[in-house]
Amino acid sequence: MVMDKKTKNLPWVEKYRPSTLDELISHEEIISTITKFIDEGQLPHLLFYGPPGTGKTTTILACIRKLYNPGEFNSMVLQLNASDDRGINIVRGQILTFASNKTIFSGGVKLIILDEADAMTNDAQNALRRIIEKYTDNVRFCIICNYLSKIIPALQSRCTRFRFAPLHAKQILPRLDYVIREENVSATEDGKQALMTLSGGDMRKVLNVLQSTWMAFKSVTEENVYTCVGHPQKEDIKHITTWLLNEPDFADTVRNIQNLKTLKGLALQDIITEIHGYVHRMELPPRVLCVILIKLAEIEERLAIGCNENPQLSALVSLFHTTRDLVTIEG
């Protein structure tokens, strides 16, 4: 890859964003279907949905480069994202104006991209459905969102839907290795595995954490990756679960976990997420496992709505003290 002034200071997630459909690393069926639509001149209205960092915006940007010459982008493409106001006034104003203007010197249809469309109001979505029908001969819409349920059924039925699932590790790894080679990053195998574990299938998060870790530590190892994002390390979770399951004194358990949280800068939400996975790997009676999972969910819910961490930590310790008695009874 040739380095120039424009790309030198770009974040890696933008610097290595695929620019053509052939460079995309996953969703082969979606890419082949859209490519066939474009080649045959039968592009429908599109609705892309799925978790962040799975290639939705990148895919439509690659489609733009296949559909239009560089000089046509400004006149043929209108892109609105979450930073723009997408209320009913924008739909009736900017979108309607762009859609109603006929193309004179360029062939083909215009493209309107509504990124993060689940932030649009219901009134705006209802106003949009009529525009989609009225200007179908002149314009195609691409609606992009994370949550399909926030798009009204009337819009869903007017579009061809494509779900972008989280990326698998085997799909992420080749691109990750490519970026590591291009940037001369020192990365260990456990460091790369930690990146993929933390990302949850989000390619954007993989590259952002990779760059942050490299800039902070100049070495991408498992410990450095977890430290950079403030996520509990496996060793920390092992200590915490040992205290929860074996420490006889309630106050000592709370104190130990609180000290570790303060020392490592950990959030109780992240600790509970890791404990959840740890509990699933333990051999526990089904009834005991159900009690633990329900109570963990309740603690997580209280944290999500803004409750103080200290009483929730006490609730977590109390849960496992109660669980010991249940295991004894079930046994």
C-alpha positions in Angstrom: 0.0 0.0 0.0 1.5 3.3 -1.1 1.7 5.8 1.8 0.8 9.4 0.9 0.2 12.6 2.9 -3.6 12.0 2.9 -3.4 8.6 4.5 -0.4 9.1 6.8 -2.3 10.6 9.7 -5.6 8.8 9.2 -6.9 6.4 11.9 -6.2 2.8 10.8 -9.9 2.0 10.7 -10.3 4.6 7.9 -6.8 4.1 6.3 -7.6 0.4 5.7 -11.3 0.6 4.9 -11.9 -1.5 1.8 -12.7 0.7 -1.2 -14.1 -1.9 -3.6 -16.5 -4.8 -3.3 -13.7 -7.3 -4.0 -11.7 -6.1 -1.0 -14.6 -6.8 1.5 -13.6 -9.7 3.8 -17.0 -11.3 4.6 -20.7 -11.6 3.7 -19.9 -13.2 0.3 -23.5 -13.9 -0.4 -24.6 -10.3 0.2 -21.7 -9.0 -1.9 -22.4 -11.3 -4.8 -26.1 -10.5 -4.8 -25.6 -6.7 -4.8 -22.9 -7.1 -7.5 -25.4 -8.9 -9.7 -28.0 -6.2 -9.1 -25.5 -3.5 -10.2 -24.2 -5.4 -13.2 -27.8 -6.0 -14.5 -28.9 -2.4 -13.7 -31.6 -3.7 -11.4 -30.6 -2.2 -8.1 -33.5 -2.1 -5.6 -34.0 0.0 -2.5 -31.6 -1.5 0.1 -31.9 -2.0 3.9 -28.7 -3.0 5.7 -29.0 -3.9 9.4 -26.8 -5.6 11.9 -24.3 -4.8 14.8 -21.7 -2.0 14.4 -18.4 -2.6 12.6 -19.7 -5.4 10.4 -19.3 -3.6 7.0 -22.7 -2.0 6.3 -21.4 1.5 5.5 -18.3 0.2 3.8 -20.4 -2.0 1.5 -22.5 0.8 0.2 -19.5 3.1 -0.2 -17.9 0.4 -2.3 -21.1 0.2 -4.3 -20.9 3.9 -5.0 -17.5 3.5 -6.5 -18.8 0.7 -8.7 -21.9 2.7 -9.8 -20.5 6.1 -10.5 -17.4 7.9 -11.8 -15.6 10.0 -9.2 -16.8 13.2 -10.8 -20.4 12.2 -10.3 -20.4 11.6 -6.6 -21.6 15.0 -5.5 -24.4 15.2 -8.0 -25.6 11.5 -7.8 -25.1 10.6 -4.1 -26.7 12.2 -1.0 -25.4 10.7 2.3 -26.9 11.6 5.7 -25.7 10.1 8.9 -26.3 10.4 12.7 -24.6 13.8 12.8 -27.3 15.3 10.6 -30.8 16.3 11.6 -33.1 13.6 10.2 -36.5 14.9 11.3 -39.4 15.4 9.1 -38.1 18.8 7.9 -35.0 17.2 6.4 -37.1 14.5 4.6 -39.5 17.1 3.2 -36.6 19.5 2.4 -33.2 18.2 1.5 -34.1 14.6 0.6 -37.2 15.6 -1.4 -35.3 18.3 -3.3 -32.5 15.9 -4.1 -34.8 13.1 -5.2 -37.1 15.3 -7.4 -34.2 16.9 -9.4 -33.7 14.9 -12.6 -30.3 14.0 -13.8 -29.4 15.6 -17.2 -25.8 14.8 -18.0 -25.4 11.6 -16.0 -27.0 8.3 -16.7 -28.4 5.9 -14.1 -30.3 6.6 -10.9 -29.3 8.7 -7.9 -28.5 7.1 -4.6 -29.6 8.4 -1.1 -27.9 6.8 1.9 -29.5 7.2 5.3 -26.8 5.9 7.7 -27.9 5.0 11.3 -31.5 5.4 10.2 -32.9 3.9 13.5 -32.3 7.5 14.9 -35.0 8.9 12.6 -38.3 9.8 14.1 -41.4 7.9 13.1 -42.9 11.0 11.5 -39.8 11.3 9.3 -39.9 7.6 8.4 -43.6 7.9 7.5 -42.9 10.9 5.3 -40.0 9.0 3.6 -42.1 6.1 2.5 -44.1 8.2 0.0 -40.9 9.8 -1.4 -39.5 6.3 -2.0 -42.6 5.3 -4.0 -42.9 8.5 -5.9 -39.3 8.8 -7.2 -38.4 5.1 -7.7 -37.7 5.8 -11.4 -35.1 8.4 -10.5 -33.7 7.4 -7.1 -32.6 4.4 -5.0 -32.5 4.5 -1.2 -30.0 2.6 1.0 -31.2 2.6 4.7 -28.6 1.5 7.2 -29.4 0.7 10.8 -28.3 -1.3 13.8 -31.8 -2.3 15.0 -34.3 -3.4 12.4 -37.1 -3.1 14.9 -36.7 0.7 14.9 -37.5 0.9 11.2 -41.3 1.1 10.6 -42.7 -1.9 8.7 -43.8 0.3 5.8 -40.2 1.1 5.0 -39.0 -2.4 5.5 -41.5 -3.7 3.0 -40.2 -1.3 0.3 -36.6 -2.4 0.6 -34.6 -5.5 0.0 -33.2 -6.4 3.4 -29.7 -7.7 4.1 -28.5 -8.7 7.6 -24.8 -8.1 8.4 -23.9 -10.6 11.1 -20.9 -10.2 13.5 -17.7 -11.3 11.8 -16.0 -14.6 12.7 -12.5 -14.7 14.0 -11.3 -16.5 10.8 -12.7 -13.5 8.8 -11.1 -10.9 11.0 -7.6 -12.5 11.3 -6.4 -12.1 7.6 -7.3 -8.4 7.6 -5.8 -7.9 11.1 -2.5 -9.6 10.0 -2.4 -7.4 6.9 -2.7 -4.2 9.0 -0.1 -5.5 11.4 2.3 -6.2 8.5 1.7 -2.8 6.9 2.2 -0.8 10.1 5.1 -3.0 11.4 3.3 -3.7 14.6 4.8 -6.1 17.2 1.9 -8.4 18.1 1.8 -11.8 19.8 -0.7 -14.5 19.1 -2.4 -14.1 22.5 -2.6 -10.4 21.8 -4.4 -11.0 18.5 -6.7 -13.5 20.2 -7.5 -10.9 22.9 -8.4 -8.3 20.2 -10.8 -10.7 18.5 -12.3 -11.8 21.9 -13.0 -8.2 23.0 -14.3 -7.1 19.6 -17.3 -9.4 19.5 -17.2 -9.5 15.7 -16.7 -5.8 15.3 -13.9 -5.1 12.8 -13.8 -1.4 13.6 -13.2 -2.2 17.3 -10.4 -4.6 16.4 -8.5 -1.9 14.5 -9.2 0.9 17.0 -8.0 -1.2 20.0 -5.0 -2.4 17.9 -3.9 1.1 17.2 -4.6 2.3 20.7 -2.6 -0.5 22.2 0.3 -0.1 19.8 0.5 3.7 20.5 0.3 3.2 24.3 2.7 0.2 24.8 4.5 -0.4 21.4 3.7 -4.1 21.9 0.4 -5.8 21.3 0.2 -8.6 24.0 -2.9 -10.0 25.8 -2.0 -8.1 29.0 -1.5 -4.8 27.1 -4.7 -5.1 25.1 -6.8 -5.8 28.3 -5.0 -2.9 30.1 -5.6 -0.5 27.3 -9.4 -1.0 27.2 -9.7 -1.4 31.0 -11.2 -4.9 30.7 -10.6 -7.5 33.4 -7.9 -10.0 32.5 -8.4 -13.8 32.9 -6.2 -13.9 35.9 -8.3 -11.1 37.6 -11.5 -13.0 37.0 -9.9 -16.2 38.3 -9.0 -14.3 41.6 -12.5 -12.8 41.9 -14.4 -16.1 41.3 -12.1 -17.8 43.8 -12.9 -15.2 46.4 -16.6 -15.5 45.6 -16.7 -19.2 45.8 -14.3 -19.9 48.7 -13.7 -16.8 50.9 -15.7 -17.5 54.1 -16.0 -13.9 55.3 -18.4 -11.6 53.4 -16.6 -8.4 54.3 -13.2 -9.7 53.2 -14.6 -10.8 49.8 -16.1 -7.3 49.2 -12.9 -5.7 50.3 -10.7 -7.9 48.1 -12.8 -7.3 45.0 -13.1 -3.5 45.7 -9.3 -3.3 46.1 -8.7 -5.1 42.8 -11.2 -2.9 41.0 -9.5 0.2 42.3 -6.0 -1.1 41.5 -6.8 -2.1 37.9 -9.5 0.5 37.2 -12.2 -2.2 36.4 -15.9 -1.7 36.0 -18.3 -4.0 37.8 -20.3 -4.3 34.5 -17.3 -5.9 32.8 -16.6 -8.1 35.8 -20.1 -9.5 35.7 -19.9 -10.2 32.0 -16.8 -12.2 32.5 -18.2 -14.0 35.5 -21.2 -15.0 33.5 -19.0 -16.8 31.0 -17.0 -18.4 33.8 -20.1 -19.7 35.5 -21.3 -21.4 32.3 -18.1 -23.4 32.3 -18.6 -24.7 35.9 -20.4 -27.9 36.7 -23.4 -26.8 38.7 -26.8 -28.2 39.4 -29.3 -26.7 36.8 -31.4 -25.1 39.6 -28.4 -23.4 41.1 -27.2 -22.2 37.6 -30.6 -20.7 36.9 -30.6 -18.8 40.2 -27.1 -17.4 39.5 -27.9 -16.3 36.0 -31.2 -14.6 37.0 -29.5 -12.7 39.9 -26.6 -11.7 37.7 -29.0 -10.3 35.1 -30.8 -8.3 37.8 -27.5 -6.8 39.1 -26.5 -6.0 35.5 -29.9 -4.3 34.9 -29.5 -2.2 38.0 -26.0 -1.1 36.9 -27.3 -0.3 33.4 -29.9 2.1 34.7 -27.3 3.9 36.8 -27.3 2.4 40.3 -24.2 2.8 42.5 -21.6 0.0 42.1 -20.9 -0.5 45.8 -24.4 -2.0 46.8 -24.4 -4.0 43.6 -21.0 -5.5 44.5 -22.4 -6.5 47.8 -25.4 -8.1 46.0 -22.9 -10.0 43.8 -21.0 -11.3 46.9 -24.3 -12.1 48.6 -25.5 -14.1 45.6 -22.5 -16.4 45.7 -22.7 -16.9 49.5 -26.3 -18.0 49.0 -25.2 -20.2 46.1 -22.9 -22.2 48.3 -25.8 -23.1 50.6 -27.8 -24.1 47.5 -25.0 -26.3 46.2 -24.8 -28.0 49.5 -28.5 -28.7 49.6 -28.7 -29.8 46.0 -25.7 -32.1 46.5 
